């Protein structure tokens, strides 16, 4: 026998709006980079090259501080795209993406364990009642579901972290799905930070951001079970 997947409708419902939402978010981040660059120029704030020199002078300690700070902020509803773009500006595209991914993954694992420690009632309050939307989906579909909700952010990153700890999904599936699912976004947002300080670089970074995020969202939508899809019962 089979039955509809609980939570699948809640997570998969806004499929038609995902593409537009990603493009809007990408455009918003590019606009933020432009505004920040203009403000920095007008106010005489330290430019990116100056900040990068300071970070390089700190060596491995600078990288460790960035990863640790990212992991801590990942426990809160902070804008992860902005943090990743900062990593790209300070360390370059690939290194910034890699360090951001490590920080995000550490934060995700800590929140996963914290969710189990805090308990269902507390996490449900922290996530404003969104726990049920991913609870059964993650438990019943494991790695594929984790990968899908990372690629398609129909729920906030922080909500997924805490909710996953209570869903019954295996730690191995959660860590692997999170690591793989966050790669496209890490590369895309890091590109904005790394290349967004010049007009042509910003154009290239914006294009890379849109392509990587939309491709990731398309793949994620394919991995999400349809609202009426059956769920197999054990045995």
N, C-alpha and C positions, 0 to 999 in steps of 0.2 A: 504493500500500500504506500501511498505517498500523500503528502499534504503540502499546502503552500508554505513557502519559507517565511517565518515570522521576521519582520523587520526589512525584508527585501523591498517591499513597496515603499517604505519610508525612505530608504536610501536611494533607490533607483528612480523614484518618481520624477525628479527634475531633469531627466536626460536631455530634453530639448533645449533647456536653457544653459547647459553647461558650457557649450562652445562660446556663446556670447559673454558669459560670465568670465571665462578665462581671458578673453581678449580685453575686456574692460579692466580686469586686474592688471594685465600686462601693461596696458596703456597708462594706467594710474601710476605704476611703479616707474616707468620711463619718465613720466611727467614729474614725479618726485625727484628723480635724479637731476633733471634739468633745473628745477626750482632750487634744489640744494646747491648746485654748481653756481647759479646766479647769485644766491645769497652769500655764498662763501667768497665770491669775487668782490661783491659790493662791501661786505663787512670786513674783508681782510682776514678771514679765517685761514688756518693752515690748509694748504692745498694737499691734494692726494699724494703727490710726490714726497712732500715733507712728512706726512704721516707714514707713508710706506718706508721711508728711510729710518724713521724711529723704530718701526716694527722690525725691520731687517737688522737694525743694531741690537735689538733685544734677543735675536736668534731664536732658539727653540723655546725660550721662556715666553716670547711674544705669541708664538703659536699656541702654547699651552694655555695662556691666559684667554686667548680668543675662544678656544674650544671649551674651556671651563665656563666662561661667561655665556657662551651660546647654550650650553647644556642647562645652566641655571635658568636662563630666560625661556628655554623650551618648556619649562614646567609651568609657565604663565602664558596667558593669551597675548603674547607679544607678536608683532608682525615678523614672521620668520623670513619672508622674502627680503625685507630690508636688511636683516642681519646677514643673510647670505650675500646680498649685493655688497655690503660692507666688506665681507671676507674677500670677494673678488677684487675690490678696489685696493685692499691692503696686501694681498698675497698673490694676485694674478688669477686668471680664470680657473685653471685646473686645480691649483693648490687651494684657492679659496673655496671652490666647490667641495674638494675633499675634506678640508678642515670643517666646513659647515656641516657636511654630512656626518662626520664623526661626532660633532657636538650635538646635532639633532638626534642622532641615534642613542647617544648616552642619555640625553634628556628623555627620550621615548622609553628606554628601558627603566629608568628611575621612576617615571610616572606610572609605568605598567605595574611595578612592584608596589608603589604607593597606593595605587587604586585598590589592590588586594588588601593592603593594610588598613586603609581608611574605611572600607566596607561600602556596600551598595547604596545605602541611604545617603551617606555623605557625598559620594561621587555623583549620585543623581542630582543632588543640590548644586554641587560645583559645576556640573555640566548643564544646568538649567533644564533638567528633565529629558535630555537627549540620549540617555544611556540605552533605552530600549531599542532605539533605531538601529543600533549596530550590535547589540548583545547577541541575539540568536544567529545573526548573519556571520559574525566572526567565529562563533563556536562551531557552527555546523559546516563552514566552508573553509576554515583554516587559512592556509597560505594564500590561496587565490583571492579570498575576500580581503585579507590584509593588504595585499598588493593593489587590489582594485580601489579600496578607499584611500590609499596613499596617492594613487595616480589621479583619482577624481575626488577632489576635496569637497564632497557634498556636505561633510561635517568638518568643523575646525580641527586642525592638527592636534591641539591639546585635548579636545574631547575624545578623539580616537585613542590617544595614549592612555588616559585614565579608564575609559570604558573597556578597552581590551583586557586590562588586568582582571576584570570581573566576568569576562565573557566565556572563560573556559578554553580559549584558544591556546595552543601549545606555545611555550616561550620560543622554541626554535622557529616555528612558523611566523610568529610575530616579528622576531628580529630579522629574519631573512626577507619577509615580505616588506617590512619597513625600509630596510636597507636598499632593496631593489626599487621600490616604489618612489623613494625620495631622490633617486639619481637624476631623472629629467629636470625636476624643479631646481635642484641644486646647481646643475650645469647652466640652466637658463638664467636664474637670478644672479649667479656669480658672473655671467657674461655681461650683464648690465653694469655691474660694479667695475669690472675690469676694463671694459671698452667704452663706457658711457661718458668719458670726460672730453671727448671730441665729437663734433657733429657726425662725421662718417662712422666713427666707432659706436656712437649712440644708436645710429640707424641700424648698424649690423647687430648690435646687442639686442635692440628691440625686436628685430626680425627673428633672431635666434630664440628669444624668450617666447614669442608667439608660437613659433614652430614646435619647439620642444614641449611646451606646456599643452598645446592643443593635441599633439601626437600622443603625449602621455594620457591625456583625458580620453582620447578615442580608444586607446588600448584598455584603459580602466573600465570604460563603459562596456566593452566586450566581455570583460571578466566578471562584471556584476551580474548576478542572476536576475532573470526577468521577474517582475512582481508575482506572476502566477506560476513560476517554475516549481516543480515538485521537489520535495526534500526526501531523500531516502532514509528510511528508518533502519537502525542497526539490526542485523540479522535478516 
